[in-house]
Amino acid sequence: MTLAWLGTVFLWALAAVAIWTAFWSATLTSWSDSETAQGQLEEAGPLRFWVAVLLIGLTLAMLILGGAFVMDVFAIEYVARHSAETLPWYYQVAAIWGGHEGSFLLWVWLFSGVVWLSARPSFLPNRVLFPLVSVETALLAAYLLFLVYGSNPFALATTALQDGLGLNPLLQDWALILHPPLLYLGYVALVPPFALVMAMLWRSDASADCLRWAQPYALLAWVFLTLGILLGSVWAYYELGWGGWWFWDPVENASLLPWLLATALIHVLPLARRHPRFRAWAQFLVIFAYLLTLIGAFLVRSGILSSVHAFAVDPTRGRLILLFTLWVGVLALGLWGYRTLSARKEPPVPLLSQESSVFFGSIVLWVMALTVLLGTLFPLVMSGLGLGEVSVGAPYFNQVMAPLTALLVALMGLGLMSGYLNGQRLSSLTLIGLSAGGSVLVALGLWLWLPSKAVSALVAALMAVWIWGSVWLHARAWARTRHVIHGRAPIGTWLTHVGFGVLLIGMVLASVMETWREVRMQPGDSVRFEGQRVTFTGLESVTGPNYLATRALIEFKSADGKVRRLTPERRTYIGQTMPVSEVAIDSSWSRDLYVSLGERVPGQADTAWSVRLQSTPFIRAIWGGALLMALGGLIALWQKYARIVVPIRPGTQRHGESE
């Protein structure tokens, strides 16, 4: 009772603090011409104090909720529905974000941390800081009001539960401990760029300062989203028992959408700093990226989706999120349109240039995001309007995204090699033709080496070689001019693009070379699969910390006599009635051997089971490529923006402020 009361009071008080901070900073920004406002604008200490109060308060709220989980305070409804006495402590901690209320509190807490970080004195001059924090705290206040009004994680239970229902069995996994926080970090890292753009539009500021300070946040958001999507893919592969790494599920798409726009942003924002012509486009992408995080929240939290990792809640909450998204979108895009129409026109840039390649590549990424968004929302709209049930599945997304990806890769290569082309005597078109011809020859050789001779494998090899060759040319161009630019080698940029090529190869090969078989087996049965003899050798019962399981003993024997033993399980968790599969995987660098134990076969002996056997070559290349991309992003973040957080002393110049 005490923890529930204390947590609720904290949330209401913090909502009031956020509203006050947003109103105060907005008032000073609007009245900045008056002498009183000018004097207060010169001193940002009180502003940073209230921002710190928000962070500390929400940290305490998270600790209170965490304490309720660890101490099994089942009088709190959220704790009773997502925890149990038998739940291991690390899953009790993860259960904080295992449902709607707690995960939204996590989102808001991380949001407050980003607001505090963006309010540090070394980041922005006060005349930009105040409108920035005003926008951020206004959004934070809206989130807090939504939390305390309709999603309070400290609400008392209406029905007493002695032991708790326990965490969803599918969420009791190490990847799900990290997957939601990483995605939420990616979402909230897109807030400072949005707030900076709104500050620019609010004050009619056409300078490049705000876009420069938005760059590190956009890159940080991209890294976190990459890692979050990577972990989600790994989890779905080995936890759901279906053997796939991407299903185009609407909830999966909810995280992919802002990732696509974040990818565009990390390329367009540096371009917009140098060329005023692209600033309006960069502002639009920032606004759209933030709106996609809100749309994703609506998809996941509205209750309109039936998904294992969606929060099926009261649709009233979904309507509130949708109304808030529409309100923010109309306000932001309306202000952007007004400022853009009144801005002066800028001279064009050459067609065959890095700037043009980046610009057109960002348009392709925006079209990809729009395509995924339409494919995700169309069935929901049709169902909501009573026009029937429509299914938009993987065939649609694959057919539309494949040519867009090929176009994006072509523009990516042109952008990377532009630095090399500019220093050559031959014409750009000639060098592009030579590069393309060389890529085709190398790709043919790689394709002949690959175990799959499918046309899609050849296309994937061509795209990967085109990217890798462009990285090599970019590295040569940097080596030739490093005595002029006096900069670090862009290792992060190179590593990220190399990783994307590896990812493409893995995606295609894992798709076209995958083989699987569903069989009915009982102890003593044998089948042939992928040139191996598979024998169901027995069953055993297993008792875990909070579950009971039936474990199958399955033996794979290859032609050379090598034996592999895999032990998939069928688990039933205490407090839950739904059994779940725990797959067994034998991994190597070139393929995964995957076994999943399904249901008992009806009408057969109690020892007969449905078993899924699957072989997926090169699936590790997907996750290895994504990991290389995230690592490259972190290196790029450190290389380019490490000094942006150095405090500024009076009379000194900010890093990179020579423009």
Rosetta blueprint (number, residue, H / E / L):
1 M L
2 T H
3 L H
4 A H
5 W H
6 L H
7 G H
8 T H
9 V H
10 F H
11 L H
12 W H
13 A H
14 L H
15 A H
16 A H
17 V H
18 A H
19 I H
20 W H
21 T H
22 A H
23 F H
24 W H
25 S H
26 A H
27 T H
28 L H
29 T H
30 S H
31 W L
32 S L
33 D L
34 S L
35 E H
36 T H
37 A H
38 Q H
39 G H
40 Q H
41 L H
42 E L
43 E L
44 A L
45 G H
46 P H
47 L H
48 R H
49 F H
50 W H
51 V H
52 A H
53 V H
54 L H
55 L H
56 I H
57 G H
58 L H
59 T H
60 L H
61 A H
62 M H
63 L H
64 I H
65 L H
66 G H
67 G H
68 A H
69 F H
70 V H
71 M L
72 D L
73 V L
74 F L
75 A L
76 I E
77 E H
78 Y H
79 V H
80 A H
81 R H
82 H H
83 S L
84 A L
85 E L
86 T L
87 L L
88 P L
89 W H
90 Y H
91 Y H
92 Q H
93 V H
94 A H
95 A H
96 I H
97 W H
98 G L
99 G L
100 H H
101 E H
102 G H
103 S H
104 F H
105 L H
106 L H
107 W H
108 V H
109 W H
110 L H
111 F H
112 S H
113 G H
114 V H
115 V H
116 W H
117 L H
118 S H
119 A L
120 R L
121 P L
122 S L
123 F L
124 L L
125 P L
126 N H
127 R H
128 V H
129 L H
130 F H
131 P H
132 L H
133 V H
134 S H
135 V H
136 E H
137 T H
138 A H
139 L H
140 L H
141 A H
142 A H
143 Y H
144 L H
145 L H
146 F H
147 L H
148 V H
149 Y H
150 G H
151 S L
152 N L
153 P L
154 F L
155 A L
156 L E
157 A L
158 T L
159 T L
160 A L
161 L L
162 Q L
163 D L
164 G L
165 L L
166 G L
167 L L
168 N L
169 P H
170 L H
171 L H
172 Q L
173 D L
174 W H
175 A H
176 L H
177 I H
178 L H
179 H H
180 P H
181 P H
182 L H
183 L H
184 Y H
185 L H
186 G H
187 Y H
188 V H
189 A H
190 L L
191 V H
192 P H
193 P H
194 F H
195 A H
196 L H
197 V H
198 M H
199 A H
200 M H
201 L H
202 W H
203 R L
204 S L
205 D L
206 A L
207 S L
208 A L
209 D H
210 C H
211 L H
212 R H
213 W H
214 A H
215 Q H
216 P H
217 Y H
218 A H
219 L H
220 L H
221 A H
222 W H
223 V H
224 F H
225 L H
226 T H
227 L H
228 G H
229 I H
230 L H
231 L H
232 G H
233 S H
234 V H
235 W H
236 A H
237 Y H
238 Y H
239 E H
240 L L
241 G L
242 W L
243 G L
244 G L
245 W L
246 W L
247 F L
248 W L
249 D L
250 P H
251 V H
252 E H
253 N H
254 A H
255 S H
256 L H
257 L H
258 P H
259 W H
260 L H
261 L H
262 A H
263 T H
264 A H
265 L H
266 I H
267 H H
268 V H
269 L H
270 P H
271 L H
272 A H
273 R H
274 R H
275 H L
276 P H
277 R H
278 F H
279 R H
280 A H
281 W H
282 A H
283 Q H
284 F H
285 L H
286 V H
287 I H
288 F H
289 A H
290 Y H
291 L H
292 L H
293 T H
294 L H
295 I H
296 G H
297 A H
298 F H
299 L H
300 V H
301 R H
302 S L
303 G L
304 I L
305 L L
306 S L
307 S L
308 V L
309 H L
310 A L
311 F L
312 A L
313 V L
314 D L
315 P H
316 T H
317 R H
318 G H
319 R H
320 L H
321 I H
322 L H
323 L H
324 F H
325 T H
326 L H
327 W H
328 V H
329 G H
330 V H
331 L H
332 A H
333 L H
334 G H
335 L H
336 W H
337 G H
338 Y H
339 R H
340 T H
341 L H
342 S H
343 A L
344 R L
345 K L
346 E L
347 P L
348 P L
349 V L
350 P L
351 L L
352 L L
353 S L
354 Q H
355 E H
356 S H
357 S H
358 V H
359 F H
360 F H
361 G H
362 S H
363 I H
364 V H
365 L H
366 W H
367 V H
368 M H
369 A H
370 L H
371 T H
372 V H
373 L H
374 L H
375 G H
376 T H
377 L H
378 F H
379 P H
380 L H
381 V H
382 M H
383 S H
384 G H
385 L L
386 G L
387 L L
388 G L
389 E L
390 V L
391 S L
392 V L
393 G L
394 A H
395 P H
396 Y H
397 F H
398 N H
399 Q H
400 V H
401 M H
402 A H
403 P H
404 L H
405 T H
406 A H
407 L H
408 L H
409 V H
410 A H
411 L H
412 M H
413 G H
414 L H
415 G H
416 L H
417 M H
418 S H
419 G H
420 Y H
421 L H
422 N L
423 G L
424 Q L
425 R L
426 L L
427 S L
428 S H
429 L H
430 T H
431 L H
432 I H
433 G H
434 L H
435 S H
436 A H
437 G H
438 G H
439 S H
440 V H
441 L H
442 V H
443 A H
444 L H
445 G H
446 L H
447 W H
448 L H
449 W H
450 L L
451 P L
452 S L
453 K L
454 A L
455 V H
456 S H
457 A H
458 L H
459 V H
460 A H
461 A H
462 L H
463 M H
464 A H
465 V H
466 W H
467 I H
468 W H
469 G H
470 S H
471 V H
472 W H
473 L H
474 H H
475 A H
476 R H
477 A H
478 W H
479 A H
480 R H
481 T H
482 R H
483 H H
484 V H
485 I H
486 H L
487 G L
488 R L
489 A L
490 P L
491 I H
492 G H
493 T H
494 W H
495 L H
496 T H
497 H H
498 V H
499 G H
500 F H
501 G H
502 V H
503 L H
504 L H
505 I H
506 G H
507 M H
508 V H
509 L H
510 A H
511 S H
512 V H
513 M H
514 E L
515 T E
516 W E
517 R E
518 E E
519 V E
520 R E
521 M E
522 Q L
523 P L
524 G L
525 D L
526 S E
527 V E
528 R E
529 F E
530 E L
531 G L
532 Q E
533 R E
534 V E
535 T E
536 F E
537 T E
538 G E
539 L E
540 E E
541 S E
542 V E
543 T E
544 G L
545 P L
546 N L
547 Y E
548 L E
549 A E
550 T E
551 R E
552 A E
553 L E
554 I E
555 E E
556 F E
557 K E
558 S L
559 A L
560 D L
561 G L
562 K L
563 V E
564 R E
565 R E
566 L E
567 T L
568 P L
569 E E
570 R E
571 R E
572 T E
573 Y E
574 I L
575 G L
576 Q L
577 T L
578 M L
579 P L
580 V E
581 S E
582 E E
583 V L
584 A E
585 I E
586 D E
587 S E
588 S L
589 W L
590 S L
591 R E
592 D E
593 L E
594 Y E
595 V E
596 S E
597 L E
598 G E
599 E E
600 R E
601 V L
602 P L
603 G L
604 Q L
605 A L
606 D L
607 T L
608 A L
609 W E
610 S E
611 V E
612 R E
613 L E
614 Q E
615 S E
616 T E
617 P E
618 F L
619 I H
620 R H
621 A H
622 I H
623 W H
624 G H
625 G H
626 A H
627 L H
628 L H
629 M H
630 A H
631 L H
632 G H
633 G H
634 L H
635 I H
636 A H
637 L H
638 W H
639 Q H
640 K H
641 Y H
642 A H
643 R H
644 I H
645 V H
646 V L
647 P L
648 I L
649 R L
650 P L
651 G L
652 T L
653 Q L
654 R L
655 H L
656 G L
657 E L
658 S L
659 E L
